[in-house]
Amino acid sequence: MEGTNEKGPLDARMQCLLERRQTNSTLRNLTLPKAGQIDFSSNDFLSLSTNTQLKGVYLAELQTSQLPLGSGGSRLLDGNSPYAESLECDIAAFHGAEAGLLWNSGFDANAGFFSCVPQPGDVIVFDELVHASVHDGMRLSRAAQTVPFEHNSVADLRRVLSEVAQLPSRCNVFIAVESIYSMDGDVAPLRQIVDTVAETLGEGRGYIVVDEAHSTGVLGFEGRGLVCELGLEKQIFARLHTFGKALAGNGAILLGSNTLRHYLINYARPLIYTTFLSYPSLALIRSSYQLLRAGGTVPLQLHLHHLTEFLFKAMQQLHVTSAAARSLLSIPSACPQSPIFAVQLQRPRNLARYLQERGMMVRAVVSPTVPLGTERVRICLHAGNTVDEVETLVGALQEWSEEDTIGEKKQGPERMKAQL
């Protein structure tokens, strides 16, 4: 078939699978942002990607440091530099950790860690809603078992750990959680998790790993994250902070001991066999942390939490006053500690399209990204949003719920006829 456009059996099979997703309304497509839409979708929580102060710090860093562009290779070959190692030390100190190791992405860091750190015979216990990158790492892991526990349930974690504690060999147990869960916006009960691990496994056997991707810049003093906010730095074995969300860059860092850092350099394949971050990327990471350390993001962080409380109260009022909203929308019952709101409903694409047509960028999230029956519209707030914009959003939610309910009532008799 060389030199022709004729499709072979593999293309036909892939097309069939795509059509199946199309039929099930689970087909993914790339989309482009529309100019002028209000951002209620991205992970740019502090709106730093358009922040003039950060841009100024970044441009100054590029000019004064006289850095090259590309890193030149993998970290173990020609990609390392004093600039990268100094940045790792600075970030580790900011978060109260002994050491840190930079990665090209949070996905690489999670996949690399869980694929090589657990040893044969060890057990990984994980919150059932942890990120896909953790699952990919566990698939490659040498651990004897990977065991889920119910999302954010300390009682179920205790049950699982109590069973693991009875295993004949005294294995290491890794507990994988996130500080903020990206699809629901809820925060892990981390202090209770730490206490439960200590009570059920004793000293020196349980190793807690916290993914702080969505809490970096958002939670804790100057955005240091949940672990620092709770003062649990010495109780956590490893922490992941990423730079592509609130910090407007890309890449990630794993924080832990010097021994863990050196072990990952030797055994983590996603680190060893890839070209390292470019110098402009490192400079942007440094610039973002300079802004954090100087307190420049504190007003943004405070405004973000104010908007979170405002949206929650407004949605609660929507829930109370509108019977239509009550029957169609499942909104958070408690004020989130994060700027992520999950509005669950049966037809999230309809609501997303309705809001997009009214100048608001939101996204529908469906299976397999989230479990069946938990489809939702994911709403993210940003420091760049205003109270007026949030009021517009809530007003549109009320209008949609009322219009959609009327439509359901009109279609009811026709649907009944069709079923007879």
C-alpha positions in Angstrom: 0.0 0.0 0.0 3.0 2.3 0.0 2.4 5.6 -1.8 -1.4 5.4 -1.5 -3.9 6.8 0.9 -5.8 3.5 1.2 -6.6 2.6 4.8 -5.6 -0.7 6.2 -7.3 -3.0 8.7 -5.7 -1.1 11.7 -7.1 2.2 10.5 -10.5 0.6 10.1 -10.3 -0.9 13.6 -9.3 2.5 15.1 -12.1 4.2 13.2 -14.6 1.7 14.5 -13.5 2.4 18.1 -13.8 6.2 17.5 -17.3 5.8 16.1 -18.2 3.7 19.2 -17.1 6.6 21.4 -19.1 9.0 19.1 -22.2 6.9 19.7 -21.6 6.8 23.4 -21.1 10.6 23.6 -17.6 10.0 25.0 -15.5 11.1 21.9 -12.8 13.5 22.7 -11.8 16.4 20.4 -9.3 19.2 20.6 -11.0 22.6 20.8 -9.7 26.2 20.5 -10.5 28.9 23.0 -12.7 31.7 21.8 -11.6 35.3 22.2 -13.5 37.3 24.8 -14.9 34.4 26.7 -14.8 34.5 30.5 -12.4 31.8 31.8 -14.2 29.4 34.1 -12.3 26.4 32.8 -8.5 26.6 32.9 -6.2 25.7 35.8 -4.6 29.1 35.7 -5.9 29.7 39.2 -3.9 32.8 40.1 -4.2 34.2 36.5 -0.4 34.5 36.4 -0.3 33.6 32.7 -1.4 37.1 32.0 0.1 38.8 35.0 2.3 41.8 34.0 4.3 41.6 37.2 5.3 38.0 36.5 6.1 38.8 32.9 8.4 41.6 34.1 10.2 39.3 36.5 10.5 36.6 33.9 11.9 38.9 31.2 14.4 40.3 33.7 15.5 36.8 34.6 16.1 35.9 31.0 18.2 39.0 30.4 20.3 38.9 33.5 21.0 35.2 33.6 22.3 35.0 30.0 20.9 31.5 29.6 21.0 29.4 26.5 17.7 28.1 25.0 17.7 24.3 25.0 19.0 22.2 27.8 21.1 20.2 25.4 20.1 16.7 26.5 18.9 14.5 29.3 19.7 15.4 32.9 22.3 12.7 33.2 24.1 13.7 30.0 24.4 17.4 29.1 21.0 18.7 30.4 22.1 19.4 34.0 23.4 22.8 35.2 24.1 24.8 38.4 21.0 26.9 37.5 18.8 23.8 37.7 20.3 22.5 40.9 20.1 25.9 42.5 16.4 26.1 41.5 15.7 22.7 43.1 17.3 23.8 46.3 15.4 27.0 46.4 12.0 25.3 45.8 12.7 22.6 48.3 13.5 25.2 51.0 10.4 27.2 50.1 8.2 24.1 50.8 10.2 22.9 53.8 11.7 19.8 52.2 15.2 18.3 52.4 15.6 18.0 48.6 13.8 18.2 45.3 14.1 16.8 41.8 12.8 18.6 38.7 10.7 16.8 36.1 9.4 17.7 32.7 5.8 17.2 33.9 3.8 16.0 36.9 2.7 13.0 34.8 6.3 12.0 34.3 7.0 12.5 38.0 4.1 10.3 39.2 4.7 7.6 36.6 8.4 7.6 37.4 8.0 7.5 41.2 5.4 4.8 41.4 7.1 2.6 38.7 10.4 2.4 40.5 10.3 3.3 44.2 8.0 0.5 45.6 10.1 -2.6 45.9 9.1 -6.3 45.3 6.6 -7.3 48.0 5.5 -3.7 48.8 1.9 -2.5 48.7 0.5 0.7 47.2 -2.8 1.9 48.8 -4.4 4.7 46.8 -7.4 6.9 46.9 -9.7 5.6 44.1 -9.7 9.1 42.4 -6.0 9.6 42.2 -4.6 10.9 38.9 -4.2 8.7 35.8 -0.4 9.2 36.0 -0.3 7.3 39.4 -2.2 4.5 37.8 0.3 4.4 34.9 3.1 4.2 37.4 1.4 1.5 39.4 1.0 -0.6 36.2 4.8 -0.7 35.8 5.5 -1.1 39.5 7.1 -4.1 41.2 4.8 -3.8 44.1 3.0 -7.0 45.1 -0.4 -5.3 45.4 -2.2 -2.1 44.6 -5.3 -1.5 46.7 -7.8 1.3 46.4 -9.8 2.9 49.2 -13.0 4.9 48.9 -12.4 8.5 48.0 -11.4 10.7 51.0 -12.8 8.0 53.4 -10.5 7.7 56.4 -12.6 4.8 57.7 -12.1 2.8 54.5 -8.4 3.7 54.5 -8.2 2.3 58.1 -9.9 -0.9 56.9 -7.5 -1.4 54.0 -4.4 -0.6 56.1 -5.6 -2.9 58.9 -5.8 -5.8 56.3 -2.4 -4.9 54.9 -0.9 -4.8 58.4 -1.8 -8.5 58.7 0.4 -9.6 55.8 3.0 -12.1 56.8 5.9 -10.1 55.4 6.7 -6.7 56.8 6.3 -4.9 53.6 6.5 -1.2 52.9 3.2 0.5 52.3 2.8 3.6 50.1 -0.3 5.7 50.5 -1.1 7.8 47.4 -3.4 10.8 47.8 -3.9 14.3 46.3 -4.3 17.5 48.3 -7.0 18.8 45.9 -8.7 16.4 43.5 -8.9 18.0 40.1 -12.3 16.8 39.0 -14.2 17.3 42.3 -12.2 20.1 43.9 -12.4 18.5 47.4 -9.5 18.5 49.7 -8.0 15.4 51.3 -8.4 15.0 55.1 -4.6 14.8 55.3 -4.1 15.2 59.0 -6.5 12.3 59.7 -4.8 10.2 57.0 -1.4 10.8 58.6 -2.8 9.8 62.0 -4.5 6.7 60.6 -1.3 5.5 58.8 0.7 5.9 62.0 -1.9 4.1 64.2 -2.4 1.1 61.9 1.1 0.5 60.5 3.3 1.9 63.2 6.6 3.6 62.7 8.7 3.2 59.6 6.3 1.2 57.5 3.8 3.7 55.9 5.0 6.2 53.3 2.5 8.9 52.3 2.8 10.5 48.9 0.9 13.7 48.3 0.2 15.1 44.8 -0.1 18.9 45.4 -0.6 19.8 41.8 -3.8 21.7 42.3 -2.9 23.2 45.7 0.4 24.8 44.6 -0.1 28.6 44.8 -3.6 28.1 46.1 -3.4 26.6 49.6 -1.1 27.5 52.5 0.9 30.6 53.4 2.2 32.1 50.1 0.8 29.1 48.2 3.1 26.5 49.8 0.4 23.8 49.6 -1.7 21.7 52.0 1.2 19.8 53.6 2.8 23.1 54.7 -0.5 24.6 55.7 -1.0 21.7 58.1 2.7 21.6 59.3 3.1 18.0 58.1 6.3 18.3 56.2 8.1 15.7 58.3 5.3 13.2 58.1 5.1 13.0 54.3 7.5 10.8 52.4 7.2 12.6 49.0 5.3 15.6 47.6 4.6 16.6 44.0 4.3 20.2 43.1 3.6 21.1 39.5 4.2 24.5 37.7 1.7 24.3 34.9 -1.4 25.4 36.8 -1.3 28.3 39.3 2.3 29.1 38.5 1.7 29.6 34.7 4.7 27.5 33.6 5.4 23.8 33.0 7.3 21.0 34.7 7.2 19.7 38.2 9.2 18.9 41.3 9.2 15.9 43.6 10.2 16.8 47.2 11.6 14.3 49.6 14.9 13.2 51.1 18.3 13.4 49.4 18.3 9.6 49.3 15.0 9.6 47.4 16.3 12.2 45.0 19.5 10.2 44.2 17.5 7.0 43.9 15.1 8.5 41.3 18.1 9.9 39.3 19.3 6.3 39.0 16.1 4.4 38.5 13.3 6.6 37.2 13.1 6.0 33.4 10.9 9.1 32.6 13.7 11.2 34.0 16.7 9.3 32.7 15.6 8.9 29.1 14.2 12.3 28.1 15.6 15.7 27.3 15.4 18.0 30.3 13.4 21.2 30.6 14.6 24.1 28.5 16.3 27.1 30.2 13.4 29.5 29.5 11.1 27.0 31.2 13.4 26.9 34.3 13.6 30.7 34.3 9.8 31.0 34.3 9.6 28.5 37.2 12.2 30.6 39.1 10.3 33.8 38.4 7.0 32.4 39.7 8.7 31.3 42.9 10.3 34.7 43.3 6.8 36.2 43.1 5.5 33.7 45.7 8.4 34.3 48.1 7.9 38.1 47.8 4.2 37.8 48.8 3.2 39.0 45.3 0.5 36.3 44.9 -1.0 36.7 48.4 -3.7 39.2 47.3 -4.5 37.0 44.3 -4.8 34.0 46.6 -7.1 35.9 49.0 -9.3 37.1 46.1 -9.6 33.6 44.8 -10.8 32.3 48.1 -13.3 35.2 48.4 -14.7 34.3 44.9 -14.9 30.6 46.0 -17.1 31.5 49.0 -19.2 34.0 46.9 -19.9 31.4 44.2 -20.8 28.7 46.8 -23.3 31.0 48.6 -24.8 32.1 45.3 -25.2 28.4 44.1 -26.7 27.5 47.4 -29.3 30.2 46.9 -29.9 28.9 43.4 -30.4 25.4 44.9 -32.9 26.8 47.5 -35.0 29.0 45.3 -35.2 27.0 42.1 -37.0 23.7 42.0 -35.7 23.2 38.5 -32.1 23.6 39.6 -32.8 21.2 42.5 -34.0 18.5 40.2 -31.3 18.9 37.5 -28.1 20.1 39.2 -26.1 18.5 41.9 -24.0 21.2 43.4 -21.5 21.0 46.3 -23.1 20.7 49.7 -20.2 22.4 51.5 -18.0 25.3 50.5 -15.0 23.9 48.6 -11.5 24.8 50.0 -10.4 25.0 46.4 -11.5 27.0 43.4 -12.9 23.9 41.6 -16.6 23.3 41.5 -18.1 20.1 40.1 -21.8 20.6 38.9 -23.0 17.1 38.3 -25.9 16.5 35.9 -27.1 14.0 33.3 -26.4 16.1 30.2 -23.3 18.2 31.0 -22.6 18.9 27.3 -25.9 20.8 27.0 -25.1 23.0 29.9 -21.5 23.6 28.8 -22.8 24.6 25.3 -25.4 26.9 26.9 -22.8 28.7 29.0 -20.3 28.9 26.1 -22.9 30.6 23.9 -23.3 33.2 26.6 -19.6 34.0 26.6 -18.3 31.7 29.4 -15.7 29.1 28.9 -16.5 25.9 30.8 -16.0 22.2 30.0 -18.2 19.2 30.3 -16.3 16.2 31.8 -17.7 12.7 31.0 -16.7 9.1 31.3 -14.0 7.7 31.1 -12.4 10.8 32.6 -14.8 10.5 35.5 -16.8 7.4 36.6 -20.1 6.7 34.9 -23.0 8.5 36.7 -20.8 11.4 37.8 -20.7 13.4 34.6 -20.3 17.1 35.3 -19.6 20.6 34.2 -16.3 21.6 35.8 -16.1 25.2 36.9 -12.8 26.7 37.9 -12.4 30.1 39.4 -9.4 32.4 38.9 -7.9 35.4 40.6 -8.6 37.3 37.4 -12.4 36.7 37.7 -14.6 39.4 39.1 -17.7 39.2 41.3 -19.8 40.5 38.4 -18.5 37.6 36.2 -19.5 35.1 38.9 -22.9 36.6 39.2 -23.3 36.3 35.4 -22.4 32.6 35.7 -24.9 31.9 38.4 -27.6 33.8 36.6 -27.0 31.7 33.5 -27.2 28.5 35.5 -30.6 29.5 36.8 -31.9 30.4 33.4 -30.6 27.1 31.9 -32.2 25.0 34.6 -35.6 26.6 34.2 -35.5 26.4 30.4 -34.3 22.8 30.4 -37.0 21.8 32.8 -39.7 23.4 30.6 -38.2 21.5 27.7 -38.4 18.3 29.6 -42.1 18.8 30.4 -42.9 19.6 26.8 -41.1 16.5 25.5 -42.6 14.2 28.2 -45.8 13.3 26.4 -44.0 12.7 23.1 -41.5 10.4 24.7 -44.4 8.5 26.4 -46.1 8.0 23.0 -42.9 6.8 21.5 -42.5 4.2 24.2 -46.1 2.8 23.6 
